[in-house]
Amino acid sequence: MCLNVVRRSGGKMPNSGNEVVQDHRILSEWSMAGPDNQSEPIQLPIDMRFNDGHRLSITVYSVLMVISSIGNITVLVLLIKRRLRGPSRIDIMLMHLAIADLLVTFLMMPMEIGWAYTVSWKAGDALCRIMAFFRTFGLYLSSFVLVCISVDRYFAVLKPLKLSDNRGRMMILGAWLSSCICSTPQAIIFHLEQHPNVTWYEQCVTYNFFSNEMHYIIYSVMGMVFMYALPLIIIIFCYASIYIEIYRKSKKVITERFRRSNDDVLGRAKRRTLKMTITIVIVFIVCWTPFYVMSIWYWLDHETALKVDQRIQKGLFLFACTNSCMNPIVYGAYNIRRKGDKLNTTINNRRTSLAKRIESRNSSGSLPPSTNNVRRTICMRYD
């Protein structure tokens, strides 16, 4: 998959799996460091030594880790408290989304920080394979939970009679199992390799696993399909269907002159939840699309893709990782609005109740005509 792109440049091993393109210049540099040139000191290529790119990665990952941990832990605590008062399917799914983001935060990000600091891999073959598994597990889980949320909203709007808590639990279970299955090849493909000429330099790579370039491309494309393309297709279908259904029903609602206030409040709550989930999906698309566009560019025309600065490639993956920070921000924004809506609803209900009592007394003659203006005063005070 794109997170594990292999640099197949005549024997070069990447110091990280996030880069998208190769650097064929390393082949000549390694050739110069071969047995016939052992009399001269071996100078490792710049990306195999600690450099500014590694400093940038450490700094950005550290900031993302702090923001994501605070945000997702806060959201998780809030959702657990709400679940104790009365669980809902969407809250449970948002809990699992927060858990997926925390897996990325506390498993993938620290690994990336440590790897960028050491440059080479210092933890042995077993941890190399374990790291490779968890490096993608949280990302797969986040994508699949977003699919679960979209499908749940689809059934809630279009097929409410078929919606059940059991269906929601099965979808979440399927998301976890699918993430585990999709991440398992990582532990098989990634392994520890030594530099062919500098034996003390070891790296966790996919190098020498694929017999030819086409096998590698197929594996990378399949990773992109399951983590990004297929979830995106399902998500777009679900929300497009929801939009069409809401638009169709809205025409009938417009023809009605009167609607009960309770029904209106329920409608606002549904719209708020729908807007929140759509926003989370849009954030997912915005964060990950640039990275995958770069990956596709490499597969189609790697010669021109080679010219892209490595810092840009690292930046694209770092930008994609901000998705784990954005989800709790989106949820928090809508949760604050939800509290404000509850306050406004309480005020509106009290205003309506008081206005009805005044109007009832006025119509029965128990109050003087001048009290007809009281309702206007009440509305002006609370609007």
Sine and cosine of phi, psi and omega as CSV:
sin_phi,cos_phi,sin_psi,cos_psi,sin_omega,cos_omega
0.00,0.00,0.08,-1.00,-0.15,-0.99
-0.92,0.39,-0.41,0.91,-0.01,-1.00
-0.96,0.28,-0.22,0.97,-0.11,-0.99
-0.83,-0.56,0.57,0.82,-0.07,-1.00
-0.88,0.48,0.76,-0.65,-0.06,-1.00
-1.00,-0.08,0.75,-0.67,0.13,-0.99
-1.00,0.07,0.95,-0.32,-0.08,-1.00
-0.97,-0.25,0.90,0.43,-0.11,-0.99
-0.95,-0.31,0.86,0.52,0.09,-1.00
0.94,0.34,0.43,0.90,0.08,-1.00
0.87,-0.50,0.00,1.00,0.01,-1.00
-0.97,0.22,0.62,-0.78,0.03,-1.00
-0.91,-0.41,0.72,-0.69,-0.02,-1.00
-0.96,0.27,0.48,-0.88,0.09,-1.00
-1.00,0.03,-0.03,1.00,0.04,-1.00
-0.37,-0.93,0.37,-0.93,-0.01,-1.00
-0.99,-0.10,0.19,0.98,-0.12,-0.99
-1.00,-0.05,-0.29,0.96,-0.05,-1.00
-0.95,0.32,0.50,-0.87,-0.09,-1.00
-0.99,-0.17,-0.53,0.85,-0.10,-0.99
-0.87,-0.49,0.15,-0.99,-0.05,-1.00
-0.99,-0.10,0.09,-1.00,0.11,-0.99
-0.66,-0.75,1.00,-0.08,-0.12,-0.99
-0.93,0.35,-0.21,0.98,0.02,-1.00
-0.90,0.43,-0.41,0.91,-0.04,-1.00
-0.90,0.44,-0.50,0.87,-0.02,-1.00
-0.85,0.53,-0.73,0.68,-0.01,-1.00
-0.93,0.37,-0.57,0.82,0.01,-1.00
-0.91,0.41,-0.64,0.77,0.02,-1.00
-0.94,0.35,-0.58,0.81,0.03,-1.00
-0.89,0.45,-0.61,0.79,0.03,-1.00
-0.92,0.39,-0.40,0.92,-0.01,-1.00
-1.00,-0.08,0.29,0.96,-0.05,-1.00
-0.97,0.24,-0.08,-1.00,-0.08,-1.00
-0.85,0.52,-0.54,0.84,-0.05,-1.00
-0.96,0.28,-0.15,0.99,-0.06,-1.00
-0.86,-0.51,0.41,0.91,-0.07,-1.00
-0.93,0.36,-0.29,0.96,0.00,-1.00
-0.94,0.35,-0.36,0.93,0.01,-1.00
-0.98,-0.21,0.54,-0.84,0.00,-1.00
-0.90,0.45,0.64,-0.77,-0.02,-1.00
-0.99,0.12,0.81,-0.59,0.03,-1.00
-0.95,-0.30,0.92,-0.40,-0.01,-1.00
-0.93,0.37,0.52,-0.85,0.07,-1.00
-0.85,0.53,0.38,-0.92,-0.12,-0.99
-0.87,0.49,-0.60,0.80,-0.04,-1.00
-0.99,0.15,-0.02,1.00,0.12,-0.99
-0.98,-0.22,0.14,0.99,0.11,-0.99
-0.83,-0.56,0.38,-0.93,0.01,-1.00
-0.91,0.42,0.81,-0.58,-0.07,-1.00
-0.63,-0.77,-0.14,-0.99,-0.04,-1.00
-0.89,0.45,-0.54,0.84,0.03,-1.00
-0.89,0.45,-0.63,0.78,0.04,-1.00
-0.93,0.37,-0.63,0.78,0.05,-1.00
-0.88,0.47,-0.68,0.74,0.03,-1.00
-0.89,0.47,-0.70,0.71,0.00,-1.00
-0.87,0.49,-0.71,0.71,-0.01,-1.00
-0.88,0.47,-0.69,0.72,-0.02,-1.00
-0.91,0.42,-0.76,0.65,-0.06,-1.00
-0.92,0.40,-0.71,0.71,0.02,-1.00
-0.87,0.48,-0.61,0.79,0.01,-1.00
-0.90,0.43,-0.69,0.72,0.03,-1.00
-0.90,0.43,-0.72,0.69,0.02,-1.00
-0.87,0.49,-0.62,0.79,-0.02,-1.00
-0.90,0.44,-0.68,0.74,0.01,-1.00
-0.91,0.41,-0.75,0.66,-0.03,-1.00
-0.89,0.46,-0.73,0.68,-0.05,-1.00
-0.91,0.41,-0.65,0.76,-0.02,-1.00
-0.91,0.42,-0.71,0.71,0.01,-1.00
-0.89,0.45,-0.75,0.67,-0.05,-1.00
-0.90,0.43,-0.75,0.66,-0.07,-1.00
-0.95,0.31,-0.58,0.81,0.06,-1.00
-0.91,0.41,-0.65,0.76,0.05,-1.00
-0.88,0.48,-0.73,0.68,0.02,-1.00
-0.88,0.47,-0.67,0.74,-0.01,-1.00
-0.89,0.46,-0.68,0.73,0.02,-1.00
-0.90,0.44,-0.70,0.72,0.02,-1.00
-0.88,0.48,-0.68,0.74,-0.02,-1.00
-0.93,0.37,-0.60,0.80,0.04,-1.00
-0.90,0.43,-0.67,0.75,0.03,-1.00
-0.89,0.45,-0.67,0.74,0.03,-1.00
-0.92,0.39,-0.56,0.83,0.00,-1.00
-0.92,0.40,-0.56,0.83,0.02,-1.00
-0.91,0.41,-0.53,0.85,0.02,-1.00
-0.98,0.19,-0.43,0.90,-0.02,-1.00
0.28,-0.96,0.99,-0.16,-0.10,-0.99
-0.93,0.36,0.50,-0.87,0.12,-0.99
-0.74,-0.68,0.37,-0.93,-0.03,-1.00
-0.87,0.49,-0.70,0.71,-0.07,-1.00
-0.91,0.41,-0.59,0.81,0.04,-1.00
-0.91,0.41,-0.65,0.76,0.03,-1.00
-0.89,0.45,-0.66,0.75,0.01,-1.00
-0.92,0.38,-0.61,0.79,0.06,-1.00
-0.92,0.40,-0.54,0.84,0.10,-1.00
-0.88,0.48,-0.71,0.70,0.00,-1.00
-0.93,0.37,-0.52,0.85,0.09,-1.00
-0.91,0.41,-0.66,0.76,0.05,-1.00
-0.91,0.42,-0.63,0.78,0.04,-1.00
-0.89,0.45,-0.68,0.74,0.03,-1.00
-0.87,0.49,-0.68,0.73,0.02,-1.00
-0.91,0.40,-0.56,0.83,0.04,-1.00
-0.94,0.34,-0.54,0.84,0.09,-1.00
-0.89,0.45,-0.67,0.74,0.07,-1.00
-0.90,0.44,-0.65,0.76,-0.07,-1.00
-0.92,0.39,-0.72,0.69,-0.14,-0.99
-0.99,-0.16,-0.13,0.99,0.05,-1.00
-0.92,-0.40,-0.82,0.57,-0.08,-1.00
-0.96,0.29,-0.74,0.67,-0.08,-1.00
-0.89,0.45,-0.72,0.70,0.06,-1.00
-0.88,0.48,-0.60,0.80,0.06,-1.00
-0.88,0.47,-0.67,0.74,0.01,-1.00
-0.91,0.41,-0.62,0.78,0.02,-1.00
-0.90,0.43,-0.75,0.67,0.00,-1.00
-0.90,0.44,-0.63,0.77,-0.01,-1.00
-0.92,0.39,-0.65,0.76,0.03,-1.00
-0.92,0.40,-0.53,0.85,-0.02,-1.00
-0.95,0.30,-0.68,0.73,-0.03,-1.00
-1.00,0.08,-0.33,0.94,-0.04,-1.00
0.93,0.38,-0.89,0.46,0.08,-1.00
-1.00,0.09,0.19,-0.98,-0.02,-1.00
-1.00,-0.02,0.83,-0.56,-0.11,-0.99
-0.93,-0.37,0.03,1.00,-0.20,-0.98
-0.96,-0.26,0.09,1.00,0.05,-1.00
1.00,0.04,0.14,-0.99,-0.10,-0.99
-0.94,0.34,-0.65,0.76,-0.06,-1.00
-0.89,0.46,-0.76,0.65,0.01,-1.00
-0.93,0.37,-0.46,0.89,0.10,-1.00
-0.87,0.50,-0.71,0.70,-0.02,-1.00
-0.95,0.32,-0.65,0.76,0.03,-1.00
-0.90,0.44,-0.69,0.72,0.03,-1.00
-0.86,0.50,-0.69,0.73,-0.02,-1.00
-0.88,0.48,-0.60,0.80,0.03,-1.00
-0.91,0.42,-0.81,0.59,-0.08,-1.00
-0.96,0.27,-0.28,0.96,0.02,-1.00
-0.90,0.44,-0.50,0.87,-0.01,-1.00
-0.93,-0.36,-0.27,0.96,-0.09,-1.00
-0.86,0.52,-0.76,0.65,-0.01,-1.00
-0.90,0.44,-0.57,0.82,0.01,-1.00
-0.93,0.36,-0.68,0.74,0.09,-1.00
-0.87,0.48,-0.72,0.70,-0.05,-1.00
-0.88,0.47,-0.66,0.75,0.03,-1.00
-0.87,0.49,-0.69,0.72,0.02,-1.00
-0.90,0.44,-0.70,0.71,-0.06,-1.00
-0.94,0.34,-0.56,0.83,0.05,-1.00
-0.93,0.38,-0.60,0.80,0.09,-1.00
-0.87,0.49,-0.61,0.79,0.08,-1.00
-0.90,0.45,-0.69,0.73,0.02,-1.00
-0.86,0.51,-0.70,0.72,0.01,-1.00
-0.89,0.46,-0.68,0.73,-0.01,-1.00
-0.91,0.42,-0.69,0.72,0.02,-1.00
-0.91,0.42,-0.63,0.77,0.04,-1.00
-0.88,0.47,-0.68,0.73,0.04,-1.00
-0.91,0.41,-0.57,0.82,0.04,-1.00
-0.87,0.49,-0.76,0.65,0.01,-1.00
-0.92,0.38,-0.57,0.82,-0.02,-1.00
-0.89,0.45,-0.57,0.82,-0.05,-1.00
-1.00,-0.06,-0.70,0.72,-0.12,-0.99
-1.00,-0.09,-0.55,0.84,-0.06,-1.00
-0.71,-0.71,0.89,0.46,-0.08,-1.00
-0.89,0.47,-0.48,0.88,-0.01,-1.00
-0.94,0.34,-0.40,0.92,0.00,-1.00
-1.00,-0.03,-0.01,1.00,-0.04,-1.00
-0.99,0.11,0.72,-0.70,0.01,-1.00
-0.49,-0.87,0.39,-0.92,0.04,-1.00
-0.90,0.44,-0.55,0.84,0.00,-1.00
-0.90,0.43,-0.62,0.78,0.05,-1.00
-0.89,0.46,-0.66,0.75,0.02,-1.00
-0.89,0.45,-0.67,0.74,0.03,-1.00
-0.90,0.44,-0.63,0.78,0.01,-1.00
-0.92,0.40,-0.61,0.79,0.02,-1.00
-0.91,0.42,-0.68,0.73,0.01,-1.00
-0.90,0.43,-0.68,0.74,0.05,-1.00
-0.87,0.49,-0.67,0.75,0.04,-1.00
-0.89,0.46,-0.59,0.81,0.03,-1.00
-0.90,0.44,-0.68,0.73,0.01,-1.00
-0.92,0.40,-0.70,0.71,-0.01,-1.00
-0.91,0.41,-0.67,0.74,0.01,-1.00
-0.90,0.44,-0.62,0.78,0.03,-1.00
-0.89,0.45,-0.65,0.76,0.02,-1.00
-0.90,0.43,-0.69,0.72,-0.01,-1.00
-0.90,0.43,-0.71,0.71,-0.04,-1.00
-0.93,0.37,-0.46,0.89,-0.03,-1.00
-1.00,0.05,-0.31,0.95,-0.06,-1.00
-0.86,0.51,-0.66,0.75,0.03,-1.00
-0.84,0.55,-0.44,0.90,0.03,-1.00
-0.85,0.53,-0.70,0.72,-0.04,-1.00
-0.93,0.37,-0.35,0.94,0.02,-1.00
-1.00,0.04,-0.66,0.75,-0.11,-0.99
-0.98,0.21,-0.68,0.73,-0.02,-1.00
-0.96,0.27,0.63,-0.78,-0.01,-1.00
-0.36,-0.93,0.15,-0.99,-0.02,-1.00
-1.00,-0.01,0.75,-0.66,0.03,-1.00
-0.79,-0.62,0.54,-0.84,0.10,-1.00
-0.99,-0.12,0.54,-0.84,0.15,-0.99
-0.85,0.53,0.73,-0.69,-0.07,-1.00
-0.88,0.48,-0.42,0.91,-0.03,-1.00
-0.89,-0.46,-0.46,0.89,0.02,-1.00
-0.94,-0.33,1.00,0.01,-0.19,-0.98
-0.92,0.40,-0.37,0.93,0.01,-1.00
-0.98,0.22,-0.22,0.98,-0.01,-1.00
-1.00,-0.04,0.93,-0.36,0.01,-1.00
-0.91,-0.42,0.52,-0.86,-0.04,-1.00
-0.59,-0.81,0.55,-0.83,0.07,-1.00
-1.00,0.01,0.95,-0.32,-0.17,-0.98
-0.60,-0.80,0.11,-0.99,0.14,-0.99
-0.98,-0.22,0.06,1.00,-0.07,-1.00
-0.83,0.55,0.67,-0.74,0.03,-1.00
0.96,0.28,0.06,1.00,0.03,-1.00
-0.99,0.10,-0.71,0.70,-0.03,-1.00
-0.99,0.12,0.68,-0.73,-0.04,-1.00
-0.96,0.27,-0.45,0.89,0.06,-1.00
-0.47,-0.88,0.15,-0.99,-0.09,-1.00
-0.90,0.45,-0.57,0.82,-0.04,-1.00
-0.90,0.43,-0.64,0.77,0.04,-1.00
-0.88,0.48,-0.65,0.76,0.03,-1.00
-0.89,0.45,-0.69,0.72,-0.01,-1.00
-0.90,0.43,-0.66,0.75,0.02,-1.00
-0.87,0.50,-0.71,0.71,0.01,-1.00
-0.89,0.46,-0.67,0.74,0.00,-1.00
-0.91,0.42,-0.68,0.73,0.00,-1.00
-0.90,0.43,-0.66,0.75,0.03,-1.00
-0.88,0.47,-0.62,0.78,0.06,-1.00
-0.89,0.47,-0.68,0.73,0.02,-1.00
-0.91,0.42,-0.63,0.78,-0.01,-1.00
-0.88,0.47,-0.74,0.68,-0.09,-1.00
-0.98,0.20,-0.50,0.87,-0.01,-1.00
-1.00,0.04,-0.48,0.88,-0.15,-0.99
-0.79,-0.62,-0.84,0.54,-0.17,-0.99
-0.92,0.40,-0.79,0.61,-0.02,-1.00
-0.89,0.45,-0.73,0.68,0.09,-1.00
-0.84,0.54,-0.63,0.78,-0.01,-1.00
-0.90,0.43,-0.66,0.75,0.02,-1.00
-0.89,0.46,-0.72,0.70,0.00,-1.00
-0.89,0.45,-0.69,0.72,-0.02,-1.00
-0.89,0.45,-0.72,0.69,0.00,-1.00
-0.89,0.46,-0.67,0.74,0.03,-1.00
-0.87,0.49,-0.72,0.69,-0.05,-1.00
-0.89,0.46,-0.76,0.65,-0.08,-1.00
-0.97,0.24,-0.48,0.88,0.11,-0.99
-0.91,0.41,-0.67,0.74,0.05,-1.00
-0.90,0.44,-0.65,0.76,0.02,-1.00
-0.89,0.45,-0.71,0.71,-0.01,-1.00
-0.88,0.47,-0.70,0.72,0.00,-1.00
-0.88,0.47,-0.67,0.74,-0.01,-1.00
-0.92,0.40,-0.68,0.74,0.02,-1.00
-0.91,0.42,-0.66,0.75,0.02,-1.00
-0.89,0.45,-0.64,0.77,-0.01,-1.00
-0.91,0.41,-0.68,0.74,-0.03,-1.00
-0.97,0.24,-0.43,0.90,-0.03,-1.00
-0.90,0.43,-0.49,0.87,0.03,-1.00
-0.90,0.44,-0.60,0.80,0.03,-1.00
-0.94,0.35,-0.60,0.80,-0.04,-1.00
-0.93,0.37,-0.60,0.80,-0.03,-1.00
-0.87,0.48,-0.54,0.84,-0.03,-1.00
-0.95,0.31,-0.26,0.96,0.01,-1.00
-0.99,0.14,0.69,-0.72,-0.02,-1.00
-1.00,0.06,-0.56,0.83,-0.07,-1.00
-0.83,-0.56,0.63,-0.78,0.08,-1.00
-0.69,-0.72,0.61,-0.79,0.03,-1.00
-0.92,0.39,0.57,-0.82,-0.03,-1.00
-0.90,0.45,-0.60,0.80,0.00,-1.00
-0.90,0.44,-0.65,0.76,0.04,-1.00
-0.90,0.44,-0.60,0.80,-0.01,-1.00
-0.92,0.39,-0.65,0.76,0.04,-1.00
-0.89,0.45,-0.68,0.74,0.02,-1.00
-0.88,0.47,-0.63,0.78,0.03,-1.00
-0.90,0.44,-0.65,0.76,0.03,-1.00
-0.90,0.45,-0.64,0.77,0.00,-1.00
-0.89,0.46,-0.68,0.73,0.02,-1.00
-0.91,0.42,-0.66,0.75,0.00,-1.00
-0.91,0.42,-0.62,0.78,0.01,-1.00
-0.89,0.45,-0.71,0.70,0.03,-1.00
-0.88,0.48,-0.66,0.75,0.00,-1.00
-0.90,0.43,-0.68,0.73,0.02,-1.00
-0.89,0.46,-0.64,0.77,-0.01,-1.00
-0.89,0.45,-0.73,0.69,-0.03,-1.00
-0.92,0.39,-0.61,0.79,0.04,-1.00
-0.90,0.43,-0.65,0.76,0.02,-1.00
-0.89,0.46,-0.67,0.74,0.04,-1.00
-0.87,0.49,-0.65,0.76,0.01,-1.00
-0.92,0.39,-0.66,0.75,0.02,-1.00
-0.88,0.47,-0.65,0.76,0.05,-1.00
-0.87,0.49,-0.67,0.74,0.04,-1.00
-0.86,0.52,-0.71,0.70,-0.02,-1.00
-0.91,0.42,-0.72,0.69,-0.04,-1.00
-0.90,0.44,-0.64,0.77,-0.06,-1.00
-0.94,0.33,-0.65,0.76,-0.15,-0.99
-1.00,-0.09,-0.40,0.92,-0.09,-1.00
-0.86,0.51,-0.72,0.70,-0.01,-1.00
-0.85,0.53,-0.64,0.77,-0.02,-1.00
-0.91,0.42,-0.69,0.73,-0.03,-1.00
-0.96,0.28,-0.50,0.87,0.11,-0.99
-0.89,0.46,-0.66,0.75,0.05,-1.00
-0.90,0.44,-0.63,0.78,0.01,-1.00
-0.90,0.44,-0.71,0.71,0.01,-1.00
-0.89,0.45,-0.64,0.77,0.05,-1.00
-0.85,0.53,-0.69,0.72,0.00,-1.00
-0.89,0.45,-0.68,0.73,-0.03,-1.00
-0.91,0.41,-0.58,0.81,-0.06,-1.00
-0.99,0.12,-0.60,0.80,-0.07,-1.00
-0.51,-0.86,0.97,0.25,-0.11,-0.99
-0.94,0.34,-0.37,0.93,-0.01,-1.00
-0.89,0.45,-0.71,0.71,0.03,-1.00
-0.97,0.22,-0.52,0.86,0.02,-1.00
-0.91,0.41,-0.44,0.90,0.01,-1.00
-0.89,0.46,-0.40,0.92,-0.08,-1.00
-0.99,0.17,-0.17,0.99,-0.01,-1.00
-0.95,0.30,0.72,-0.70,-0.01,-1.00
-0.86,0.52,0.70,-0.72,0.00,-1.00
-0.87,0.50,-0.51,0.86,0.01,-1.00
-0.91,0.41,-0.55,0.84,0.06,-1.00
-0.92,0.39,-0.66,0.75,0.02,-1.00
-0.89,0.46,-0.72,0.69,0.05,-1.00
-0.88,0.48,-0.64,0.77,0.00,-1.00
-0.89,0.46,-0.61,0.79,0.02,-1.00
-0.90,0.44,-0.67,0.75,0.02,-1.00
-0.94,0.34,-0.62,0.78,0.06,-1.00
-0.89,0.46,-0.64,0.77,0.05,-1.00
-0.89,0.45,-0.62,0.78,0.04,-1.00
-0.89,0.46,-0.60,0.80,-0.02,-1.00
-0.94,0.35,-0.30,0.95,0.06,-1.00
-0.91,0.41,-0.23,0.97,0.05,-1.00
-0.83,0.55,-0.58,0.82,0.00,-1.00
-0.93,0.36,-0.39,0.92,0.04,-1.00
-1.00,0.05,-0.49,0.87,-0.11,-0.99
-0.97,0.23,-0.56,0.83,-0.04,-1.00
-0.83,0.55,-0.75,0.66,0.03,-1.00
-0.92,0.40,-0.50,0.87,0.04,-1.00
-0.92,0.40,-0.69,0.72,0.04,-1.00
-0.88,0.47,-0.73,0.68,0.00,-1.00
-0.88,0.47,-0.68,0.73,-0.02,-1.00
-0.88,0.47,-0.65,0.76,0.00,-1.00
-0.88,0.47,-0.69,0.72,-0.01,-1.00
-0.96,0.27,-0.48,0.88,0.03,-1.00
-0.93,0.36,-0.62,0.78,0.07,-1.00
-0.90,0.43,-0.67,0.74,0.04,-1.00
-0.90,0.44,-0.55,0.83,0.00,-1.00
-0.90,0.44,-0.67,0.74,0.04,-1.00
-0.90,0.44,-0.63,0.78,0.05,-1.00
-0.90,0.43,-0.62,0.78,0.04,-1.00
-0.90,0.44,-0.63,0.77,0.02,-1.00
-0.89,0.46,-0.67,0.74,0.02,-1.00
-0.90,0.44,-0.70,0.71,0.02,-1.00
-0.90,0.44,-0.62,0.79,0.02,-1.00
-0.89,0.45,-0.68,0.73,0.02,-1.00
-0.88,0.47,-0.70,0.72,0.01,-1.00
-0.90,0.44,-0.69,0.72,-0.01,-1.00
-0.90,0.44,-0.65,0.76,0.02,-1.00
-0.89,0.45,-0.68,0.73,0.02,-1.00
-0.91,0.41,-0.63,0.78,0.01,-1.00
-0.90,0.45,-0.71,0.70,0.00,-1.00
-0.89,0.45,-0.69,0.72,-0.02,-1.00
-0.89,0.45,-0.71,0.71,-0.01,-1.00
-0.92,0.40,-0.64,0.77,0.00,-1.00
-0.90,0.43,-0.63,0.78,0.02,-1.00
-0.91,0.41,-0.63,0.78,0.01,-1.00
-0.91,0.42,-0.67,0.74,0.00,-1.00
-0.91,0.42,-0.68,0.73,-0.01,-1.00
-0.91,0.41,-0.60,0.80,0.01,-1.00
-0.91,0.42,-0.69,0.73,0.01,-1.00
-0.92,0.39,-0.60,0.80,-0.01,-1.00
-0.92,0.40,-0.65,0.76,-0.01,-1.00
-0.94,0.35,-0.43,0.90,0.00,-1.00
-1.00,0.06,-0.09,1.00,0.05,-1.00
1.00,0.05,0.08,1.00,-0.05,-1.00
-0.98,0.20,-0.27,0.96,0.03,-1.00
-0.84,-0.54,0.48,-0.88,0.02,-1.00
-0.93,0.36,0.37,-0.93,-0.03,-1.00
-0.84,0.54,-0.45,0.90,-0.06,-1.00
-0.89,0.45,-0.34,0.94,-0.01,-1.00
-0.96,0.27,-0.07,1.00,0.08,-1.00
-0.87,0.49,-0.43,0.90,-0.03,-1.00
-0.99,0.11,-0.16,0.99,-0.05,-1.00
-0.89,0.46,-0.63,0.78,-0.03,-1.00
-0.87,0.48,-0.65,0.76,0.01,-1.00
-0.90,0.43,-0.64,0.77,0.01,-1.00
-0.89,0.46,-0.68,0.74,0.01,-1.00
-0.88,0.47,-0.70,0.71,-0.01,-1.00
-0.89,0.45,-0.62,0.79,-0.01,-1.00
-0.93,0.37,-0.55,0.83,-0.03,-1.00
-0.94,0.35,-0.58,0.81,-0.13,-0.99
-0.98,-0.21,-0.18,0.98,-0.03,-1.00
-0.98,0.21,0.00,0.00,0.00,0.00
